[in-house]
Amino acid sequence: MIFNSLWYYIFAGHFTTMKETRYNRLTGIMAEERIENSMLAEYVGVTKETVSLWRTNKVQPSLPTLYKIAEFFKIDPRDLLVPRTWPTGPSPAELARAAKEKKKGKKK
């Protein structure tokens, strides 16, 4: 098999390698709305190749561009992003704060 070293899973209706991280849902949204790369590219003011890079998650649009894309589809910009769930337990920020406070307490 050509891809025997790759593991695939289905995520939002698309095949993705386990090593890829998906940040945006642009491919799915564009497919639902039957929008071509050139149509979105013209509205946003970029090339269709740039839109292709966004759709494959190789490059991400800037925040202002993300808002322009959301305006094009008349959706909330958050709907363009893949939702994330985080593991339970303290966040890295909480751990960093606790370590700083612990270090500060030892200095006294």
N, C-alpha and C positions, 0 to 999 in steps of 0.2 A: 504494500500500500504506500502511496506517495507520501502521505502525511503520518506515517506510523509513529513518529516521535512526538507528534502534537496531540494534545487532548482538546477536544472541542465540547462545548456545551451551548445550549440555546439560551440566549439572553435577549429578551424583548423581540423575539422572532428573527434574530440574526445569529449566524454562527460566528463565534468569536474564539480566538485561542485563549487558553487560561492565562497567558502572560500579558495579554492586552488589558488596558484599563479604559473603560468607556466613560467619557466625561459628558458628552452631549448626546441628545436623542434626535439630532437633525435628520439622519437617514430615515428613521421611522416617520417623523412628522412630514417630511417632504414626500414620502411615498403615499401617506394617507391623503395628502392634499394634491397629489399628482403634479408636483412642482419639479421642474428640471433645474439643474445647476445653473444654467445660463439665466433663467428667470430671476432666481434669488441674487445671483452675482450682479445683474444689472441694477436691481433695486438697492443693494448695499454698496455698490461701487467698487467691486473687486472682480477678479477674473473667475471664470468657471472652474479653473484648476484650484484656486484657493478654496472655493466651496467644496470641491472634492476632498481636499485635505481635511477640512472640518468634518465632513461626513464620515471619513475613515478614522477620525480621532487622532490623526498624525500631528495636527496643529489645531489649536483652539482659538476661536475668535476672541478679540479683546472685549472687555466689558461694554464699552460703548457700542461695539458692533453687535454684541449679543442682544442689546436692547433694540437695535435697528432690525435684527432678524425677528425678534418678538413682535415688533411693530408690523412687519411684513405679514406675519401670520395672525396678528391680532390676538396674541396669547400672552400670558404672564411669562417674563423671562425665565422664571424658575422652572417652568414646564419644559424648557429646552435642555435642562440638565438631568443627568441620571441621578435618581435619588440614592442616597448613601445611608447605610446603617452602620453604626459603630459598635465595636465590642463593648460588653458591659465592663464596669470597673472605672477607676479614675482615668480622666483624660491626661494626655501628656502635659497640658497646661497646669492641671491640678497637681501632678507629680512634681513639676518644676517649681511651683509655688511652695509646696510642702518641703522640698529639698532646700530651698532658699531660707525658709523660716527655720528649719532645723539647723542649718549652718549659722544663721543669725543668732539662734539661741545658744550655741556652743561658744560663741565669741564673748558672751557676758561673763 
